[in-house]
C-alpha cells in the first residue's frame, strides 16, 4: 500500500528542529547565526535555517 503523502525533503529547519538534527543546543545554533557561520532567514515571525546552510555548517564549510 502506498502512502498518501510522499516523503517530503525539508527545505528549511526551525531553530528547534536544527538543534534536534545536529545535536547542538539552542545557544550554539544562535551563536553560529550571530557569528555568520550559519545562514538564517526570517519568514513572518519565524527564524528558519535553510537545509543547505545547516549541511554546510556540519560539513565544516560554515
Secondary structure, DSSP 8 states (H G I E B T S, - for coil): ---SS-----SEEEHHHHHHHHT--HHHHHHHHHTTSS--EEETTEEEEEHHHHHHHHTT--
